[in-house]
Each structure stands twice: as structure tokens, then as C-alpha cells.
């Protein structure tokens, strides 16, 4: 009986140790954490994404009425996110705004080079582009980059993003 208890205790301890080692959060674990699940929540910063800058709150760049006019939806208020971005949730899409004053020029150029569908938009800021395939557009004013991630109804992206970039530059 004593030997049986010893065996059961040993098996229990080994099973516990094995499950702890299999956890991606265990110290010394060599297994990779599970990839993040795809959601329509605020996107992770893409290559060329703006670094948050508290000097210009991203939610101050796109007034609700301007977003409504550009996206063809009811006005919605932007919600500041913990990562420093601003998130707008519309009935038929979303917008995330990121601003970078420190390395904006470098990030804007990196985004332009990495987004394969990047198309130049003239007459907005010092440089601007749309990337419909990536749902992103970026405008550079001086060293300040405003990066917009926009999901709207099909066929409205180019016009909506162009209007939103104009609005953002006016509010810088």
C-alpha cells in the first residue's frame, strides 16, 4: 500500500511538472506562445506605424462629424486606447488613428515601402499615400506622421481615407 501511494504521488508530481513545462508562460519554456487570434479590435502597430505621442491626442484629429461624412455613417466618438492610439467603432467599420512626432518621417517612408498597394495622394501634407489592400493610409506633415487604419464599405476606402487625412492635417 505504501508503495502504491509512492507511485501515485510520483505520477502526480510528474504530470504537474510536465503540464507546467508545456505552458508558454512557464519559466524556461521552449514552446512558442500561441499566435494571437484575429479580431476586429484595435490592430497591432504595423510596419511604419506611428509611435504614440501624448502631445497631440489622436482622438483630437478626427472629429465625429468628419468621420461620419467621410465614412457615410452616424457620428461616433473616438476612444483612447492604452497603446496611445484612438479607436472609432462604426456600425459598418472601424478607424484607428496613430500619431508620431518623433520618428514620423522614417515611419511614413517605411510604411510606404512595405505596403505593396501604396498609391501617392497629392495635395495633402508634405506626403500622403493610400494602401487599400492594407486598409491603411498615411500622411506626413513635417516630421509628424498620422497613420490611419480604416475598414469601411467596399468601394469607399480611397475617398474616405483621403478626406480623413485632410481632416487630420487640419487638426495637427
C-alpha positions in Angstrom: 0.0 0.0 0.0 2.8 2.3 0.9 4.5 1.6 -2.5 1.2 2.3 -4.3 0.9 5.7 -2.6 4.5 6.5 -3.6 3.8 5.6 -7.2 0.6 7.7 -7.3 2.4 10.7 -5.8 5.3 10.3 -8.2 3.0 10.2 -11.2 1.0 13.2 -10.0 4.2 15.2 -9.5 5.5 14.3 -12.9 2.2 15.1 -14.6 2.1 18.5 -12.9 5.7 19.3 -13.9 5.0 18.2 -17.5 2.0 20.4 -17.8 3.9 23.4 -16.3 6.7 22.9 -18.8 4.2 22.8 -21.6 2.7 26.1 -20.6 4.0 29.0 -22.8 4.2 31.1 -19.6 6.4 28.7 -17.7 9.9 29.8 -16.9 12.4 28.2 -19.2 9.8 27.0 -21.6 10.9 26.4 -25.2 7.5 26.2 -26.7 6.3 29.3 -28.6 3.1 31.1 -27.3 0.0 30.6 -29.4 -0.4 33.1 -32.1 -2.9 35.9 -31.4 -6.4 35.3 -32.6 -7.6 37.5 -35.5 -10.2 40.0 -34.3 -11.5 43.3 -35.5 -10.3 45.0 -32.3 -7.6 47.7 -32.5 -4.8 46.4 -34.8 -1.3 45.9 -33.6 1.1 48.5 -34.9 2.0 47.6 -38.5 5.4 48.2 -40.0 5.7 52.0 -40.3 3.0 52.5 -37.6 3.1 55.7 -35.7 4.6 55.8 -32.2 2.1 57.2 -29.7 2.6 60.9 -28.9 0.6 62.4 -25.9 1.3 65.9 -27.2 -1.4 65.5 -29.9 -4.1 63.2 -28.8 -5.1 61.1 -31.8 -8.8 61.4 -30.9 -8.5 65.1 -31.5 -7.5 64.8 -35.1 -10.8 63.3 -36.4 -14.0 64.9 -35.2 -17.0 62.6 -35.1 -18.9 64.6 -37.8 -15.9 64.5 -40.1 -15.7 60.7 -39.8 -19.4 60.4 -40.3 -19.2 62.4 -43.5 -16.2 60.5 -44.9 -17.4 57.0 -44.0 -21.1 57.6 -44.5 -22.0 56.5 -41.0 -23.5 58.1 -37.9 -21.1 60.2 -35.9 -19.1 58.2 -33.3 -16.7 59.4 -30.6 -13.1 58.1 -30.7 -12.0 56.0 -27.7 -8.4 56.5 -26.5 -6.6 53.1 -26.3 -3.9 52.1 -23.8 -1.3 52.0 -26.6 -1.9 55.7 -27.3 -4.0 55.3 -30.4 -7.6 56.3 -31.0 -10.2 53.8 -31.9 -13.6 54.6 -33.6 -16.2 51.8 -33.9 -18.8 52.5 -36.6 -21.9 50.4 -37.4 -20.2 49.3 -40.6 -16.5 49.5 -40.0 -13.7 51.0 -37.8 -10.9 53.5 -37.8 -7.7 53.6 -35.7 -5.6 56.7 -35.6 -1.9 56.8 -34.6 0.3 59.9 -34.4 4.2 60.1 -34.3 6.1 63.4 -34.0 9.5 61.9 -33.2 10.2 59.5 -36.0 7.2 60.2 -38.2 9.2 60.8 -41.4 11.1 57.5 -41.1 8.0 55.5 -40.2 6.0 57.1 -43.0 8.7 56.1 -45.5 8.9 52.6 -44.1 5.2 52.2 -44.4 5.2 53.4 -48.0 7.9 50.9 -48.9 6.2 48.0 -47.1 2.6 48.4 -48.3 2.6 47.0 -51.8 -0.5 48.8 -52.9 0.7 52.2 -51.7 -0.5 55.0 -54.0 0.5 58.6 -53.7 -2.1 61.2 -52.9 -1.2 64.7 -53.8 -2.2 67.9 -52.1 -2.3 66.6 -48.5 0.6 67.4 -46.1 4.1 67.0 -47.3 3.5 63.5 -48.5 0.5 61.1 -48.3 -0.4 57.7 -49.6 -3.3 55.2 -49.6 -2.9 51.4 -49.4 -6.4 49.9 -49.9 -5.1 46.3 -49.7 -3.7 47.0 -46.2 -6.6 49.2 -45.1 -4.1 52.0 -44.3 -3.3 55.5 -45.3 -0.5 57.7 -44.0 0.1 61.4 -44.2 3.3 63.2 -43.3 3.4 66.9 -42.2 6.9 68.0 -41.3 8.2 65.2 -39.1 4.7 64.2 -37.9 3.1 61.1 -39.3 -0.6 60.3 -39.0 -1.3 56.6 -39.8 -5.0 55.6 -40.3 -6.2 52.0 -40.3 -9.7 52.2 -41.9 -12.3 49.5 -42.5 -15.3 50.8 -44.5 -17.7 49.6 -47.1 -16.2 48.3 -50.2 -15.5 50.9 -52.8 -15.4 53.8 -50.3 -11.9 53.4 -48.9 -10.0 55.8 -51.2 -12.4 58.7 -50.9 -12.9 58.2 -47.1 -9.2 57.9 -46.3 -8.3 60.9 -48.4 -10.9 63.0 -46.6 -9.7 61.7 -43.2 -6.1 62.5 -44.0 -7.1 66.1 -44.9 -9.0 66.5 -41.7 -6.1 65.1 -39.6 -3.6 67.5 -41.1 -6.0 70.4 -40.4 -6.2 69.4 -36.7 -2.4 69.0 -36.2 
